[in-house]
Amino acid sequence: MTNITPTASGKINNGRYFEDFRLNEIIQHATPRTITTGDAALYIALTGARNPLHCSEPFAHALGFESAPIDDLLAFHIAFGKTVPDISVNAVANLGYADVRFLQPVFAGDTLTTSSTVIGLKQNSSGKNGVVYVRSTSVNQNQQVVLTWVRWVMVHKNDLSIPAPETVIPELPAYVTASNLGIPHQFTVQGFEAQTTGGQYYWEDYQAGERINHPAGMTINDSDHSLATRLYQNNARLHFDNHLMQSSPFGKRLVYGGIVISACRTLSYEGLENALAILAINAGTHANPCFAGDTIYSFTEVLDCWELPNRNDLGALRLRMIGIKNATPAEITEIKPAGSYHQNIVLDLDYTVLMPRKGNQ
């Protein structure tokens, strides 16, 4: 028998490296995703999310919806996952978010398709990697925009000899203004009942400068973050390939930052029970890496309380959600001691939520 030496195929897509990105190019991401009630149930199983708008059909009907909309963060993570093979499969780390707008509710049966435009590039001083800025847009099967966001990610270079591109860092808004928030047209609080959420505080009860220390913690284990990241079809190697990551500076897999966001959102339910929906993520930073075995805690600072145009039944709260690993909120008195993030802080998220006002039920 003749021994045949296999020849490597050129059909494999190994993902883009930093030098493969071009400013202003538009990337159409593959594999549209139809979201199901099974996805929604698994998301609850993995995160413990309790917002009744997303898990109670009668409550959703009372707020004007024909069926319970998909959890805002589940829709975001799935839309985000579509971008990973083209944007961040060779990432060092996902660094931050800005100008995230939730424009249309997503329902079971909806199919999301995502595209991205490269809006900024900056090679790092080491010459081994660089930061890629993209604006991504996800549409449903009716071509309605449901989500749009900016993120920036540090990506490895493959060929270190390729010169650095011209540095372009996009100007981004500090926050999504009240007039640009996407409030579902069917949203009503005429049928809202606080006993369903268990919350006794309304929009008027919150004040800028207030800090809420959420009491519970959540330990993220290997199966949690592996299953969740697969649910989102996020195939970034740093979350899956332990063999590869053993040779990295971390020495092990990183937990996808979106899992930390969802954990903190779940933990923040105590104290924000009537925060019915996320309208925007204004800015976000993954301040330190998170690993399997870490226990996440969270506290919230109220940044602002906004009235909404033409709505006297609903208000918006701009919040700063801080995620902590392996320390309780009471132990964190300063977010940035000596100018840098506290070593136990893993998330700094500025986001806006929708909340009922008093006297409209």
N, C-alpha and C positions, 0 to 999 in steps of 0.2 A: 504494500500500500504506500502510495506517495504521500509524504507529509506536506501539507499546504499551510503556509504561513499566512494568517489572516491579514488583510489590508484594512487599515482604518478608513472608515467611510467619511466622506465629507458632508453627509446629510445632517449631521448633528448641529443643532443650534445651541451654542454655549452661552448665549446671552450677550448683551452689550457691555463693553468696558467703557471707561471714561472717554477714551479717545474716539469711540464710535459715535458719540453724540454730536449733533450739529445744531447750532442756534436756529430757532424758528422752525425746525422740522416738525411735522405732524406725524404721530405714530398711531396707527389704528391697531388696537389690541385685539387679539384673537379670543376665541371661546366665550361667546356670550353666555350669560348664566340666567336660567329661569329659577326664581326663588320659590321655595315650597314651604308648606306648613311644617314639614319635617325639619327643614333648616331652622325655622323659628323655634321649634321644640328643642332641637339640639343646642341652639344658642342659649336658651334658658338653662338647660342642663349643665352647660359649661361655665356659665357666668353667674347664675342665680338671679338674673335680672327680674325685677318685680313690677315694673311699671304696668298697671292694668290696661292701659290703652293698647298694649301690644300682646296681652295674653287673655283678655276678657272680651268676648264678642258683645255681650250686652252693654258693657261700659263704652266700647267703641261706638256702638249704635247710638247711645245716649249723647255722644259728643259729635254726632253728625256723619259718621262714617258707615259705609255699607258693610264693611268687615274690618277686623282689627288690622291696622297697618303693621308692616314689618318694623321691628325695632330699628330706630335711626342708625345706631352704631353697627348693627348687623348689615344693613344695606351699605353703609360706608365701607366696612371691611371687605365685603364681597366685591364692590366696585373697585376698591383699592387693589384687591388681589389680582384683578385683570391686568393691572399695570406692571406687576412685579416681573414677569418674564422678560419684558422689554426694558424696564427701567432699573430694577434693583436686585435682579437675581445674583449679581456679582457685587452686592453692596458690602461695604464695611459696616455701615449703620444707617438707619433712617434717622434724620436729624430733626426735622420739624415740619409744621403745617401752618398754613395761613389761609385766610379768605375762603374757608370751607362753608358752602351754602347748601342747605337742605331745602330744595325748591319745590319738590312734589312728593307726596307720600308714596311709598312702595307697598304693594300688596302681594300676597301669595299668588303666583301665576304670572307676575310681571317678569320680563326678561330684560336684563341690564347689559348694555354694550358700552364700552369705554374707549376713549381716545385721549391722547396727551400731546401737548405742544411744549417743546423745549424752550424755556424763557430765560435761562441763565446758565452760565458755566464758569467754574473757577477751579483751576488746578491748585492743589495744596503745595506748600513749600517743599515737602519731601520729594515731590515728583512721582510718587508711587500711587497716588489716587487724586480724586478731585470731587467737587460738589456739583451735582446736576440739579437744576431747578426746573420743575415741570408744572404746567397747569393741566389738570385732567378734568374731563367732562364725561358723565355717565348719563345715557338716555334710556328710556324704556322702549317697549315694542312700538309705541305710537310716536317715537321720535321726540317725546317730551323730555326736557332736561330735568333730571331728578336730583342730581348732585354735581357740584363743581368745586374743585379745590386746588390749592397750590401746595406742593411739598418739595423738600430738598433732601437729597440723599448723597452720602459719600460713597463713591464707586471706585473699585480698584482699576488701575491701569494694567493692561496686558503687555503692551510694548512701551517700555520706559523711554525709548529713544524718540518717540513722537513728540514734537514740540507742544508746549502748552497752548491752548486756544486763547484768544483774546478774552480777558475777564469781563463778564457781564453779570452783575448782580441786580435782579429786578427790584423795583420799588413796590412794596406791598402795603396795603392799608393796615393801619393799626388794629382795626376791628370792622366788622360788618355793621353799618349803621342801621338804626331802627327802620328807616324807610326802605332798606334793601333786604329786609328779612322776608323770607317766603313763608307766609302763614297759609295753610290749606284753606281754600275758599269754603269748604264745608264745615270747618271747625266751629263748634258752638259749645258753650258751657251751660246752656239752659237746663240740660239734663245731668249736670255734674253733681255727684254726691261725694262729700269728703270721706264718708265712711268706707267707700270703695278703696280709696288710696290709703286710708288711715292717717291722713295728714290734716292738721288743724290750722296750718298757717297758709295765708294767701299772699299775693303779690305785695299788698300794702304792709305786710308784717316784716318785710326784710328791709334792711338799711345798709347803704354803702359803708364799708369799713367793718361790717360784722364778720366774725369768723365762726364757723361751725366745725367742731371736731367730731367727725363721724366715729362711732364707738367700735365698730366691728373690724376685723381683719380677715384676709383671705389668702391662704397659702396656695401658690401656683406650683403644681407638680408636673412631672414630665408628661404624663398622659393628658393633662389639661391643655397645656400649650401645644402639644403635638396635634391633638384632635382639633383644637380651635383653628390653628393655622391651616390645617388641611381643609376644614370647612370653608375657609375663605379662599382656598386654592392659591395660597401665597407660597410659592416654591423657592423663596430666597434660601440659599444654601446655609447661611449663618443660623437659621432656625431649625434645620433638619439634619444636617450632615455633621454628626459628632466627630467622626473620623477626621473630616476636614478641619473642624474647629479646634481640635486638639493641638494643631500647630499654629493657631492664632494667638495673639497676645492674651485673649481671654481664657484659652485652654478648654473651652466647652461652648455648647450652643447658647445663643441668646434667645430670650423670650421675645416674640414679636411685640412691638410697642403698642399695637392696637389692643392686645390682650390686657395690658396694664390699663389702658383707657377704659375698657369695658369693666374691668374689676373695680376701678375707682368710681365709675358711674353707678355700679351696683351698690357699693359701700356707702355712697352718698345719699342713698334713698332715705335713711334716717336723717331727718332734718330738712329734706327737700322732696317730701312725698308728693307734693302737688306740682312738681316740675314735670309737666305732661309730655313735652317734646323738646328735642334739640333743634334749634333754628340755625345755629351757625357755630363753627369753631373759628375763633378769631386768630388765634396763634397757639402754637404748641411746641414744646421742647421735651425730648427724651433726655433728661439731664444726666442720668447714669444708667448703665445696663442693668437688666433684670435677668435672673437665672432661675431655673427650676429649683424649688425648695425655698425661695424667698416668700415672705409673708408681706402682703400689701395692706397698707392703711391709707387713709385719706382725710384731708380736711379741705374746707371750702372757704374762700374769702368772697364776700359780695363786693363787686367792683362798682356796679351801677344798677339803677332801677329805672327802666324806660317805659313811658306810656307808648302805645302803638297807634299809628295813624288810623283813624276811623274805627277804632275798636275800644269801647269802654268796658268790655267784659273780660279782656285779656291784657296782661302786661308781660314785659320781658325782663328777665334778670340776667345781667352780665356777670359771670362768675369766674373765679380763678380756682381751679381744682388742682390740688397738690397731692401727688402720689408719693408714698413713702414705702421703703422696704425695711423690714426688720427693726422698726421703731414705731412707737405710737405717736399720734399727733401731739400729745402733751409734751413729748420729748423734743419736738422741733419748735424752737422759739424764733429762729431766723432761717429764712429760705436760702439766703446767700451770705453766710458769714464770710468775712474777709473778701467779698466780691465774687466768690464762686459758689455754685450750688453745694449745699450740704451733701455729704457723701451718701446719705440715706435717701435723698430725694431722687425719684426716678421719673417723675412726670410733672410738668408745669403746663397746665392747659387752661387757656382763656376761652370760654365758650358762653353761648347765650341760650337760655331756655325759655319756654312759654309757660305761663302760670295764670290760673284764673284770678280775677279780682273779686273782691267782696261784693255781695249784694246782687249778683247776676245769676244766682242759681234758682 
